């Protein structure tokens, strides 16, 4: 674990308000109707949980001394559900880490893949998760192509860009240092016939990526949405296609390739449903975009049925965190959509449990069996007959600990929306660190606009004419209205924990450059504060008191303008704007709070 993350974890665990509740010595679930995630018909049994595992399974088990007894007569007991494709984004619903965790445990989802995070944030997020009652969250490192899907926002600290076998191997090697659980490869640039396509990954590049990932024990899941790219993914040895193939009906060649190479299929129907769950606004069939989405979705539904009937394993993912696809609820709705596509309710449940566990190589869960991790969901009804009964969740257990249901006591951290604010040293960066990291031991990132017509930006540490080093940023602005280029300095590892700057009065730095320059702070809940700064070709020292900062609305969307408090700051950045298509630059040095 990164040293900063270890310190954060120690601080969190030392706080009584964030401690995790103790696990009972044993729990006996009495008289449940067990759907064990296999082909076995549901059966009546008791289930004994000891030390987070299923210790015994059978009729009339004795109650160990001190065990918690739960009467499950007339209830269904299932393995905990999976969602192999989610994005724990602050712009989703819900938005904060604890709120997202709460949504999943309330829905009985006990294992989740998060495809959203930058590798720098893995360690602090894992430390945070250890203080919560939460599903087992597994992080996927992101690799795409230049201007590919997933690479059309942020920089290579979030998504690596590759366009050859050599660069693919190097990218996998680079992200492996952060200990991701999987690789997410964005291989397909088709934008559903509703927008200009992104770039796509060549088959040789993808094959090299998969080979390198597998050599490191990492499975590969792909953003693949067309039939021909699906064939490439299968030939390359991809483990899971993590979206619907929906440009046309699948054919026998694809089926044969997926079966030959053991490629699983996670159709994420919930994110593609033309009228989103809970929407009260009917779709307008005269709208060309709506009509295209409906055609795509018809293909998606039909292709799930064909692949399932052909023996291709279907697993459950949702793309939750995207618009209209809420965490937790979308996973349950995905099971309903799989049934709509043609799976039986029992097959849909197996897709969301044992099949998903097998797809991720997790042999310690996914079924109700002796020795397995006690990730369990108790529901009212018979969801293997009526899939809608899956919404009637009564109790949820993760590694044997009850996290939802009567008598549950969640750690207080589950009720917090943010981590406690950290205090930091005054020096942000003087660009003299041999490691290339900031003086705060964080990784600075480029911050250009996004989209297919992106600003081209180069940032590097250069020697100053007089002494030492400085940061140089040069950019060729795009022709988008929001064209910009800049650099962000996370104030905590991965910009996960907020920092408290109330012990300082402002920021001092040396700068020179050309363009409309601005210092900008970013905080929790997408809060932003900024002040314009003047700079020319000669070095000048600038002080920006916090009292001069102005609140900004959320980036490219409507929202409240925040007031500055100073105790909820994540990053400080420097931005340059100018005439569209023009070149801008700046150089920075000796950034510190005073």
N, C-alpha and C positions, 0 to 999 in steps of 0.2 A: 504494500500500500504506500502511496506517495506520502512523504513526511507531513505535508500540510494537511492532507486528508486524515492521517492518523491523529494529529493534534486536534482536528475538528471533532473526530469521533470521541476522543477522550473527554473533550469539553462537553459534548452532548450527553455522553453516558454518565458524567458526573452530575448532571442536572436532574434532580428528582422529577422535574416536570416532563422530562423526555425519556424516562426509563421505561423499558418494556416489561409488561406484567409477567410474573412467574408462570411457568407451565405446570399444570397439575401432574402429580405422579402418574396417574392413570385415568383413563376415561372409558367407560363401557357404554356403548350405544346398544340399547336393548330392543329386540323385535323389529328391526328395520327390514324393509323389502329392498334388497341390494341389487342394483344394476351395476355390475362390476367392470363394465367397459370392454368386455370380451363378447364373443358370440353366445355365451351362456345365457339362457333365459333368466329373468329376475327371480330371486329366491329369498326366502326368509332367513335371517341370521342375526346374531349378535356380533358386534365388532369391538374388540378390545384394543385400545390405543395405549402404548407405553413408550415413553421417551421419544415421542414424535413419530413412531412407526406403528403399523398395524401388527400387533403381537399375536392375536388370535382371531379366528373367524369361524363361527359355527353356531349351532343352537344351544341355548341355555348355558351360556358361559358363566362361571362363577364370578362374583364381584370381588375384586381384590380389595384388601383393607385400604381405606383411605381414598378409593377411587370415586370419581364423579360418575353418577349414573344418569343417563339420559333415556327417557322413554320415547322410542321412535315407532311405536305401534301405529300402523296405518300410514307411515311416512316412507318415502323413497330415499335411499342413500346411494349417491353417485360419486365417482371420482371427481376431484376438483377440475374445473374447466380450464382450457387454455385459450389464449389469444396470441397467435404467433406473429401478428402484424399490428402494432400500435405506434402512436407518436405521442409521447408525454410532453406536448408542447404547451407553453403558457398561453397560447391563443386558442386552445381547445376548450372542451366542455366536459367536466370542470377543468380548472386551469392550474392549480398548484399541486405540487407533488403529494402532500398528504390527502388532499381532496380527491385526486385521481386514485390513489391507493384505496381510499374509503369506497369509491364507486365500484372498484373491481371486487373487493371482498364482499360487499353487499350483494353482488351479482353471483357470487360463487366462483369467480375466476381467480385461480390460485397460481397460475404461471403465465407470465406475459413477456413478450419480446418488445423492447422499446427501440424503434428505428430512428429516433430523432436526435440523439445527443451527440455532441462533439466528444471525442475521446478524452480530452482534458477533464471533462466533467464526470467520467466514470467513477473515479476514486471517491470524490466527495459525495456523489449521489449514492454510491454503495454504503458509505459511512452513514448517511442520512437514513437510508432504508433500514439499517440495523436498529434504529431507534423507533421504528414504526411497526405497527401491525400492517402488513402489506403482502401482496402476492410476491412470488419469487420473480423479480424483474431481471431480465437478461438483456444485455446491451449489444447491439449490432453496429459494427464499424461500417461507415458508408463509403462506397467507392463508385464513381461515375466516370463519365467522359467529359472533356471540356465542352461547356454549354449543353451538357446532357441534363436529363431530369435529375433533380437532387443536387446538381451542381450549378443551378441557375439562381442560387442565393448563397450567402455566406462565402467562406473561402476554404482553402484546403485543410485548415484546422478542423473543419466540420466534415467535409466530403472531399476525399482525394480524387484527383482527376487523372485518368489514364487513357492512353490511346495506342498502346502497343503491349506485346507480351512482356517486354522488359520492364516497362513502367508499372504494369499490373503486379508483377512479382515484387517490385520495390515498394509499392503501396501496401500490399498485404504485410510485408516485412515491417514497414513503418508503423502501421496501426497495431500490429501484434504486441508491441511493447506496452500498450495500454491494457492488455489482457481483455479484449472483447470476448463475448460469448459466441458471436457469429459474425459473418460478413454479409452486409446488404449491398448487392451490386445492382446499380441502375443501368440496365442493359438496353432498354427499349424507349426510343424517343417519340413514339407515336402519341399524339395528343388527342386521340379519340375522334378524329375528323372534325374537331371543333376549334382548333387553334393551330398555329404554326408548330411543326414538329421540332423537338429537340434532337440533338445528335444521339446516335445509338452506338453500342459497343460491338466491335468486330468479334467474330467467333474465336479467332486465335487469341485475342486479348482476354476474352472471357475464360477460355480453356486454361490459359496460363494462370489467371487469377484463381480459378477453382483448384487447380493442381497445387499451387502454393498454399492456399488456405487449408486444403485437406492435409498437406504435409505438416501443418502446424496444429492439426486437430480441430480446425474450425469449419463448420458447415457454412454453406453459401445459400442465401435466399435472394431471389431476384425480383426487381420490378420489371415484369415482362407482361405485355398486354396484347400482343399480336401472335397469330398462329405461327408464322414463319420464325419469329424471334423465339417462340416457345420451343421449336425444333432445335434451334441453335443452343438454347439453354440446356435442353436434355442431352444433346450430343456432347456438350462441354462438361457434363457431370454435375450440374446444379442440383442441390438437394431439394429445394422447395421453390416452385414458381409462386410468388406471393401476391398475385393479382389475377384477375380474370382475363383470359384470352377472349377478346370480344370483337375483333374486326371482321370475323367470318366464322363459319362452323369449323370445328376441329375435324381433322381427317385421320385416316388409318395410319398414315406415316407418323404423325405426331403421337398417336396412341402407342404405337410400337416402340418409338424412341423413349417415351416416358417409362414404359414398362421395362424396357431393356436396361435403362440406366437408373431405375429406382427413383425417379423424380416424383415428388409429391406435389399436390396442388391445393393452394389456399386462395379461393376465388374472391375473397373480400367483397361479397355481394352488397353488404350494408353500405359501403361507401359509394357504390354505383347505382343504387336504387334511385330511379328518377324523381320520385316524391319521397323525400327523406322521412324517416320515422319521426312521428310527432308533428309533422308539418300539417298546417291547416290550410295551406295555399295549394289549390289544385294546379297541376301542370297545364300549360297552355299548349295543346297539340299543334297549333299553328306556328309556334316558335321553332325555328329551324334547329336551334341548339337542343331544345327539349326533345324534338323529334329524333335527332341523332342519338341522344342519350338513351331514348327508349329502344331504338334499334340495337344499340350496343348492349343494353341490358338483356334484351331478348336473346341475343347471342350468348351472353354470359350464362344465363340460366340454362339454356339448351346444352352448352358445352360442359357444364358441371354434370348434368345427367349422363351425357355420353361418356365422359371420362370415368365417372363412378361405375357405370354399368360395364365398362371395359376393364375394370380392375385397377385403375389408377387410384392410389390412396388420396382421399380428400381430407384436408385438415381445416381448422378454423382460424381465420384471421379476419380483421375488419377494417384496418386503416383508421382505427379510432383516434380521435384528436383532430381529424380533418372535419370541415364544416358538415354539420348535420349527422355526425357519426359520434355520439357521446360515449365516453368510456364506460365500460360495464354493460350498460343497456344495449349497446350495439352488438356485443358478443352474444347476448341472449337472442337478439333479433336475427343475427347471422344464422343461428340454428334453425329458426323459423324459415328463413329464406332458402336454406339448404333443402328443407322439406318441400318448399314450394318448387324448387328446381327438380325434385324427383327422388331424393333420398327418403327412406323411411325415417320416422322419428328415432328409432334405435340406431340406425346408421348415422344420423346427424349427431347423436350423443357420442357415438364412438369416434366420429371425426373430431369432436371437441375434447376428447379425453385421450384414449389409448393411441389413436392414430397420430394425434399431434405430438404426444410424448415420443412415439417412435420416430417421427419426422425430425425431432430435435435431438435425438440420441439420448433421451432422458429415460433410462430404464428403471429409475427408482420411483416412478409415479405413473399416473395415467390409468391405473386399474385399482380395484379394491382387492388386495391380496396380501397374505401374510408376508411381512418383511418390507412392504412398500411404505414410502413416506405417507403419512396420514393427512393427505390433502383431500378433504371430503366435503360434500354438499348434501345437506338434508333438505328435501323439498316435500311439499304437500302435493299429492297427485301421482300420476303415472306418466311421466314425460316420454317414456319409450312408446307410449300409445298416443298421447296428445302432447305435442311438443310445446304448446303454450304453457303447460304446467311448469316448465322450467323457470318461469317467472316467480313461482311461489316458493322462493327460498326462505327457509326457516332458520337454519344454522349453517355456519361455514367453519371448517377447520383447516388451518394451514400448519403443516408439520406438527399436527396433534394439538395445537392451541386453538381454542374457539375464538374466532375473530368477528363473528356476526351471530346474532340470535339472542334469546332470553338469557340474561345473566352475564352477558359479555362485558368485560372491562377492558377497553382499549387504552393503550398508553396515551397520556395527555398530548404527546406529540402529534397524534392523529387529529387533534382538534386545532393545532396550530397551522397556519398557512405558510409560514416562513421559518427559516432557521434563525437562531439568535444572531444578532449583528456582531461582527468581529472588529477588533481594533487593529489598525495596521500602522507600520512605520511610515514616516513622511516621504521617503524617497520612492517614487514610482519606477523611474528608470533613468539611468545615465548612459546606457548603451555600452557599458564596459564589462558586462557579464560574459564570461567565456562561453557559457552554456547557450547563449542566444536568447535566454529568457529574461523577463523583467527583473528588476531589483526585488520585487515581491515574490519572485519565483513563480510567475504566471506566464502564460503564452500569449503574446500580443497577436492580434488578428487583423487582417485587412477587412475593410468595410466598404465595398463598392455597392452600387445599385444591383438589382437582380434582373432576371429575364433573359430572353434570347439575344437582345442587343445590349450586352453588358459593357460597362466601363472597363477598359484594360488598365490594370494597375500593377506597378512594381514597387515593392518596399524592401529596403535593405539597409543594414548598418554600414556606414561609410566613415572614412577618416576625415576629421575636421582639418582645416588648413592650419590652425594654430596648435591644437592639442586634442588628444582623445578622439572620441567617436561620436557620431550623431546618427539619427534615423532619417533616411531619405525616402520620401514618397513621391512618385511621379505617376501621372495617370493621363490617359486620353479618354475624355468623357464621352459617354454614349449620347444618343440623340433623344433619350427619354426625358420627359419633363422633370423626373426626380433624379436626374443624373448627379452622381456624387462619387467621391473617393475619400477614403480616410483610414485611420488606424484606431483600433480599440485596445485599451489596456485593462484587462480584468483585474479587479482589486482583490479578488480571492480566487482560489484555484477553480478554474472552469466557470467562474462567475456564478457559482451556485449559492454561496452564503453571502448575504449583504454585509456591508461594512458600515461602521459608524464613524462619520467624519466630523462629528460635533466638537471634537477637540482641536480642530483646525479652523482657520478663518477663510482659507482660499487655496488656490493653486498657483505656483510660480513655475515658469518654464522659459527656455530660450527657443526662438523660432525665427525662421525666415522663409519666404515663399512667394507664390503668385496664385491668385484666385481669391474667391470669397471664402475666407477661413473662419472656422468656428470651433470653439471648445464645447464639448457635449458630454453630459453625464447621463448614464442610463441606470434605472433602478427597478425595483420590483413592480409587477403589474404593468410592464411596458411604459413606465414613467420615464420622461426625458426632460432635461433642463439644459439650457445652452446660453452662450453669449458670443456674439461676433467678436473677432479679434483682427487687428490690423497688423500686416507684415509686409515687408518689402525684400529686396535682394540682400540686405545686410542683416546680420544677426542682431536681435533685440531681445531684451528680457521683459517678459509680460507677467503681470500679476492679475489674476481674476478672482476677486472676492466672491464668496458664495452669495453674498447679498445682492450681487448684480446679475445672478442667473435668472433666466425667464423660463417658465414652464412651457413645454411644447405638447401638442396633442400627440396621440399614438401615431407611429409612422404609417402614412398612407391610409389611414382610416379615421373615422370619427371617434371621439372619446374625450373625457375630461382633461383639462390642463392641470397638472399636479402642482401643488405648492412644495417648495423645498423644505425638507426637514433635516436632511443630512444623515439620518440613521438607517437608510434603506437603499444604499447605493451599491451597484454591482460593477460598473465599469466607468472609465473616463476615456473620452476619445477626441480626436481632432479630425475635422471634416473639411473638405475643399469642394467648392462648387464653382461653376463658371458658365460661360457660353456653351451651349450644346455643341458637342463635337470638338471642343477646344482642349488644350493641354493645360493641366494645373500641376503644381508641385509645392511641397514644403519640406523643410528639414527641422527636426526637433532635437532638443537636448535638455538634460538636467530637469526632468519633470518631478516636482516635489510639492507636497502640501506644506503650508506655513501657518 
